[in-house]
Amino acid sequence: MKKFIFFNILFLNLLFAQQTPAPEQSKSILIYGATTHVGNGELIKNSVIGFTNGEFDLISSTNEIPNNQQLENFLNINKTKYDTIINATNHHIYPGIIALNSNLGLVEVDAVKASVDDDESGTFLPNVRSIIAYNAESKAVESMRPNGVLIAQITPNGGIISGSSSVVQLDAWNWEDATIKYDQGIHLNWPSPYTFGRWWLGEDRGLKRNMNYSSQIENVRDFFDKSFANMNTKKSMNLKSKAMKGVFEGTTTVYLNADDEKEIVDGVSFLKDYGIDKIVIVGGTGSKDQINFIKENKIPVILKQPYRLPSSEDADPRNTFRLAKELLDNNILVSIDPTGTASDRVLTRNLPFYAGSFSSYGINKEKALSLITINPAKILGIDDEFGSIEIGKSATLFISKGDALDIVSNNVTHAFISGRNISLETHQTRLWRRYSNKYSSSQ
């Protein structure tokens, strides 16, 4: 009897794990009356946005029409061209938000070991592919969509080289359907030149020099040397060396996880010694002190989310919010890492609010939006299709009643991925309705 109950509960959990993915767009859609935030810094008021077969084919504004009669004719003509009409007056349209460096779909419950698949045993694992472990039916994945997060870079954790990341859209049956770009980047966790004292051995808890830093770098160099020597050997069965081939040939991006300014300089210089130019810094809390170095090497920076403690005890807490502006002012391509640690994956849904917080410290609101739209699309190499609302691009967008970067007013009413009208239903929305009904009926 107990087994029967257990399997029934398991079946129900699987059945209601996620909403059924939306079918391919079969009817053309026209949205009019909203303010469209293009994603590249531009703004279109009283916009008219149309898309067919998953691509934008009309982007205009009624502000350009001089009189009411012409306006009425314009809308009537376009309404006859499209099957579905959405009146979005007093609403806002945004391109789908793109999350970088996330382990969404790789972990369901941290305390349940069987549901954790974001880290493999070992130190150098470039051959580990996060995409094949991605669970498209994760409840954490579906909870991203009501805040407009529709695309994510799925990234492994652990070791010195964690493995390769891929780019997915967040409404799919399985990882094959979800994938936008396979094995786009390799993730290198640069050793820290500092360490904290081991209190359990009676050492001072404070920050001190890492005496093993040089030897750790030599281990990384030894791996790179062996990988470079073996990557073109036809008879070699070394999967790690073969996985590094794209890094040396310039087809695969290296995501350098480095915070301290010394980590940044040492890591970038190391990669440059091997002729590697496709580098992205992840973390970058110390990037302020190396702005010229980063700018000269034309390296994008994925900053840690601003809701965190400063990097040192005597630092101004507001520095974490100001850093994005300082980098942008120096024409450095900037985006946001939504999670502080691997266990913070659900914080990815707060990504638009992190951009909103950065905008409170001197960044124009539309430019702040680009931190989570066109900028990450450029970093991932998918900006020809995603990241902004432009003719010919994928119709991946959402409609909000309020400001998507404001935690109070954001209220997403519709979301589309490649023209597919996706569900915004989640475990949280079901609970909200359940208890809303309870308390409304008791009054």
N, C-alpha and C positions, 0 to 999 in steps of 0.2 A: 504493500500500500504506500509506504514511504517513497519507494522508487517511482511509483506512478505519479505521485504528487510532485516529486522533484522534476521529472521529465516534462510534466505539464507546465510547470513554472518556467522551465528553460525554454520550452516551445513558445510560450507567450512572450517572453523577453525577446526572443529572436524575431517573432512576428511583428512586434511593435518597436523594434530597434531603431528604425528610421522610416521616414516617409518614402513612398515609392518614387523613384526618380522621374522627373517630368519627361514626356515624349518629345521628339524632335518638333521644332516649330513648323506647323502646317498652315497656319493662318497669319497673314501679315498684320502688324500692330502699329497703330499711330497713337502717340502720347502728346497731348498739347496743353498749353497753359502754364507749365511749370518753369521754374528757374533751373536751367541745366548747368551743372558744374562740370566742365569738359574733362577736367583731370590734369590738364597741362598748364593751368594758370588762367585759362579763359572762362568767361561767364556769359551765358546766353539767357536773357530774360524773355519771358513769354515765348518759350521755345516750342517748336513743332518737331518731334523726333519720330521717325518711322524706321521700321526694320522688317526685312523679309528674308526667309531662309537663313536666319541666324546672323544676318549682317545689317549694319546701318545703311540705309539707302536714301534717307532724307534727314537733313539737319538744317533747320531754318528758325526764323523768329518772326512773330507777328508784329513786332516793333518796327520792322522794316516796311510795313504796309501803311500807306498814308491815310486812308479813310476807311470808315466802317463798312461801306459797301464792298470795297475791294477785299477787306479782311474776311467778310462773310463768304465771298466767292472763293477766296483762297482755301478756307477751311472746308467748304462744301466739296470743292474739287478733290482735295486730298482725302476727305472722309470716304469718298466713293472709291478711291484707289486701295484702301486698306480694309481688311475684314473686321478687325477689332479696334474700337476707338476708346481711349482712356482719357477722361477729363482730369487733368492733374493740376488744375488751377490752385494756387497757393501752396503747392507742394514743391519739392526739390528732387532733381534727378542727378544721380552720381554714377560714375563708372564703378564696376565691381572692385572692391578693395582687395589688395594682394598682400598676403602675409608671408614674410620671409623667415627662414630658420626656425621652423616649427616641427614638433614631432606629433602633430595631430594624426590620429588614426593608427599610430604605432603603439600607443598605450591607452588602455581603457580605465583601469583602476590600479593605481600605484601599489596598493597593498595586495593585489592579486597577481602573483608572479606569472601565471599563465597568460595574462592579458598584457604583459609588458614585453615589447619586442623592438625597442629603440636602441639597444646596445648589445654588441657581441663581445665575447671574450677575446682579448688580444690587444696589441698596441698599434700595429700598422695594418689597417683593414680597408684599403681603397676598393677592394673587390666586393665589399658588402653593399648591396643595393637596397636602399630603404623602401623603394616602391613596391617590391614584391611582398612586403609585410604590411602594406597599407590596408587598413580596414575601412572601406568606403561607407560601411553601415555603422560606424562609431557614433555614439550619442554626442560625443564631444564635437564631432564634425558637423552634425546637423545644428548644433547650438550656435555656430558661427554665423549662419545665414541671416537670422533676424537683425543683425547689426550691419549687414552689407558685406561681410567678408566672404567672398565667393571663390577665391583662388588662393592656393597655398603652396609653398615650397616645403616638401616633406623631407626632413633632415634627421639623420642618425646622430647618436651621441656616443661619447666614450672614447678612450684611447688617444693616441696622438693623431692618427688619421682615422676618422670615424667611419668613412665610407662615402657613398655617392648619394646625392639628393635628386629628387625629381619634382616636377611641377604638376599639380593636379587642380581640377575644378571640383567644387564641393557638392556635387549632386550627381551621383553615379551608382551603378549596380555593383561594380567591382573596380579593382585598381587599373585594369586594362581600359575600361570605359572612362575612368577619371583622368588618365594621364594626358597632359598637354605637351610635356617635354620630358623625355627619359634621360636620366643620368646627366643632368645639366652641370653639376658641380661636385668637386671633391672637398671635404672639410678637414682642415688641418688645425689642430689645437696646439698653438705654440707654447712651449714650456715657459713657466713663469720664472723670472730672475730672482724672485723673492719667495719666502715661505714664512709661515707662522710657527712660533715655538710650540713644541709638543708638551703641553701642560702635564700629560700623564707620565712623562719622563722627568718632570721637575724643571723643564725649560721655561724661560720667560715666554708668555703668550704673544708678545709683540712681534711686529714684522722684522724679518732679518734676511740677510742675503742667502740665496739658494746655492749652496756649495757644489751642487751637482749640475748646475745650469749648463756649463760647458760640455760636460759628458753627455747630457741629454740632447744638446744640439748636434753633437757628433753622431749620436745614434740616428737622428733624423737625416743627417747628411749621408750616412752609410746606407740607409734605406733608399734614398733618392739616387745615389750612385749605382747601386745594384739594379734598381728598377730601370734606370736609363740604359744600362748595359744589356739588360735582358729583354727589353720590351719588343724588340724586333726579331728575336730569335724564334724561328718558325717551329722548331722542335720543342721549345720550352713549354712546360706545363705550369709555369709560375703565373697564376691568375692575378696576383698582386701587381706584378710588373706590367702585365697586359692592361690592367685597369688604370695604370698611371700613364699610358701612352698618350691619351688625349691631353693630359696636363702638359707634357713636354712638347706636343705638337701644336698647342694653342687652341684646341677645340673645346677644352673643358676648363671651366672657371675654378680657381682655387679660392675657397672661402677661408680666410685666415682669421681664426678666433684669437684676438689679441686686444688686451685692455690697456696695460701700462705702455707709456711712450717708448720704453726700451724694447718691449715685446714687438711693438709696431715696426720700429726701425730694423731690428734684428730679423724679424720674420720676412718683411718685404725685401730687404737686402739679400737674404738667403735665397728667396725665390728668383729674384732678378739675376743672381749668379748662374742660375740654370736656364736663363733666357725665358723665364715665365713672366708674361705680361698681363694675363687675365687674372687679376687679383682683386678680391673684395675683402675689406676689413670688417669683421663682425665683432661688436662690442664697442671698441673705440672710446672708452671712457677717458683715456689719456690723449686723445687725438688733438685736443686743443693746443697742446705744446709741440705738435709736429705738423701743423697745418701746412707749412711751406713744403715739407717733405712729401706729404700726401698729395698736395696739389701738383708738384713737379712730376710725380710718378703717375698722375691721373688715375688715382685709385678711389672707387666709391667706398662709402662708409655706411654700414648698417648699425645705427646707434642703439644701445640698450634703451628700453622704454624709460620714460622720465620719472615714473613713480618708484623711486628707489633711493637708498641712502647715497650720499656722495662718496667718492672713492677714497677720501681721507678724512680723518677726524676734524681737522681744522678748515675743511672746505665749505664754502657757501652752499647750502642745499639747493639754492636756485641755479647753480651752475649746471645741474643736470638738465634743466629746462632751456638754458641759454645756449648750450653747446650746438644744437642743430642750426641756429641762426648764424653762429660764427663760421661754421663750415659752409653753409649756403652762401654767405657773403663772400667767400673765397672761391665760388663757382665749383665746389666739390659736390658730386652727386651723392645725395643722402637719402636713406630710408630708415625704417624703424624695425628693430627686433622686438616683437611684442612680449616675449617671455624673459623673465629674469633667470629662471633655471628650467631644467628639463621637465620638472613636475608642474610647472606653471602653464601648461599648454592651453588650459581653458581661458587664460587671460588674453589669448589671441583675439577673442571677440571684443576686447576693449581697444583694439588697434585704432579705430577712428577717434576715440577719446584721447589717446596719447598724442595723436597729431593735433587735436584741438588744444591740448595743453601746451605743446610746442608753439602754437600760434599765439598764445597769450604772452609770449616773450619776444615780440618784435617781428614775427614772421606773418606775412600776409596770409589770410585764411585760405585763399585758393592755392597759394604756394605750399601751405601746410598740407592741403589735400594731396598735392603731387607727391608728397613723401610716401604715401601709401597707395598710389595709383600708377602714374606713368614712370616714376623713378624706380620702383621695384620691377616694373615691366622691362625697363632698360637693363637693369642689373641681370635679370633672368634671360634676356634676349628674346622676349616675347612681345616687345612694344609695337611690332608691326601688326599685331592682332588684338592685344589687350592693353589696358591701362588708361585709355581715354575714349571719349565719345566722338568718333570721326567716321566719315563715309568710308565704307569698305571694311571697317574693323568688326570684330565679333560684337554682337549685341549683348554684352555682359554688363548689366546695369541694375540699379535699384531705385525705387521711389520712396522718399521719406516725407512725412508730414512736416517735419522740422529740420533743423540743422543736424546733419549726420555726425558732425564732429562735437556735438554738444550732448552730454549724457542725459540731460533733462528733457530736451525737446526732440531728440531723435526717435522716430517711430516709423519703421519700414513697413510699407503697405504692399509693395510688389517687388519681386526680384526676378531677374532673367539671366540665364547663362546661355550664351549663344542663341538667344531668342527663345529659349525654353522657359516657360512660366513656372518657376520652381515653388515648392511648398515652403512656407515659413513656420510650419508646425514643428514643435520640439517637445521634449519631455517637460521643459519649463513652462511652455505655453499651456500644455494640458493641465499641469498642476495649478497654474494661475487661474484658468477657467473654473477648475473644480472648486477651489477655495473661494473664488469670487462669488460663485453661485451659493456656496454655503452661507457666507456672511450676509449676502444680499437677501437671502430668503429668511434669515433669522431676525432681520430688522422689522 
